[in-house]
């Protein structure tokens, strides 16, 4: 008897999950993923290029020091990119639902 009850509970959970699924048209899904991927990428790329321009051209930092500054900055931009990616994705999904 307990096994049958467990099976019924599992079936009811599966049916509840099926009811909670939201179908999204393929074009909207593609637009959301495309925008949420590229916008943070361009923002972080722009920040990186500004950083490079100011540190190489304006401050004339030697390449030896530049090598030590660059990796932490790239990790920071990667962290920023991931956070922006999640933020934009969640915002776009909230607007659709």
C-alpha positions as CSV (number, residue, x, y, z in Angstrom):
1,X,0.0,0.0,0.0
2,X,2.7,2.6,0.8
3,X,4.3,2.0,-2.5
4,X,1.1,2.7,-4.4
5,X,0.6,5.9,-2.4
6,X,4.1,7.0,-3.3
7,X,3.4,6.3,-6.9
8,X,0.3,8.4,-6.8
9,X,2.2,11.2,-5.1
10,X,4.9,11.1,-7.7
11,X,2.2,11.1,-10.5
12,X,0.5,14.1,-8.9
13,X,3.8,16.0,-8.6
14,X,4.6,15.3,-12.3
15,X,1.1,16.5,-13.3
16,X,1.6,19.7,-11.2
17,X,5.0,20.3,-12.9
18,X,3.4,19.8,-16.3
19,X,0.8,22.5,-15.5
20,X,3.6,24.9,-14.4
21,X,5.4,24.8,-17.8
22,X,5.3,28.0,-19.8
23,X,5.7,27.6,-23.5
24,X,7.6,30.4,-25.2
25,X,7.6,30.9,-29.0
26,X,10.9,30.0,-30.6
27,X,11.6,33.5,-32.0
28,X,11.0,35.2,-28.6
29,X,13.2,32.7,-27.0
30,X,16.0,33.4,-29.5
31,X,15.6,37.2,-29.1
32,X,15.8,36.9,-25.3
33,X,18.9,34.7,-25.4
34,X,20.6,36.8,-28.1
35,X,20.0,40.1,-26.3
36,X,20.9,38.9,-22.9
37,X,24.1,37.4,-24.2
38,X,25.3,40.3,-26.3
39,X,24.4,43.4,-24.2
40,X,26.6,42.4,-21.2
41,X,29.3,41.2,-23.6
42,X,29.5,44.6,-25.3
43,X,29.4,46.5,-22.0
44,X,32.3,44.5,-20.6
45,X,34.2,44.7,-23.9
46,X,33.8,48.5,-23.9
47,X,35.1,48.7,-20.3
48,X,38.1,46.5,-21.2
49,X,38.9,48.7,-24.2
50,X,38.6,51.9,-22.2
51,X,40.9,50.4,-19.5
52,X,43.4,49.4,-22.1
53,X,43.4,52.8,-23.8
54,X,43.9,54.7,-20.5
55,X,46.5,52.4,-19.0
56,X,48.6,51.9,-22.2
57,X,48.3,55.3,-23.9
58,X,47.6,57.8,-21.2
59,X,49.5,56.5,-18.2
60,X,52.3,54.7,-20.2
61,X,52.5,51.8,-17.8
62,X,55.4,49.5,-18.6
63,X,54.4,46.1,-20.0
64,X,55.8,44.2,-17.0
65,X,53.4,46.0,-14.6
66,X,50.6,45.8,-17.2
67,X,50.9,42.0,-17.2
68,X,50.2,41.9,-13.4
69,X,47.3,44.3,-13.7
70,X,45.5,42.7,-16.6
71,X,44.5,39.3,-15.2
72,X,42.7,40.5,-12.1
73,X,40.9,43.1,-14.3
74,X,39.8,40.4,-16.8
75,X,38.5,38.3,-13.9
76,X,36.6,41.3,-12.6
77,X,35.1,41.9,-16.0
78,X,34.1,38.2,-16.4
79,X,32.4,38.4,-13.0
80,X,30.6,41.6,-14.1
81,X,29.6,39.9,-17.4
82,X,28.1,36.9,-15.6
83,X,26.1,39.1,-13.2
84,X,24.8,41.3,-16.0
85,X,23.9,38.2,-18.0
86,X,21.8,36.9,-15.2
87,X,20.2,40.3,-14.4
88,X,19.2,41.0,-18.0
89,X,17.9,37.4,-18.5
90,X,15.8,37.5,-15.4
91,X,14.4,41.0,-16.3
92,X,13.5,40.0,-19.8
93,X,11.8,36.8,-18.5
94,X,9.8,38.8,-16.0
95,X,8.5,41.1,-18.7
96,X,7.3,38.2,-20.8
97,X,5.5,36.3,-18.1
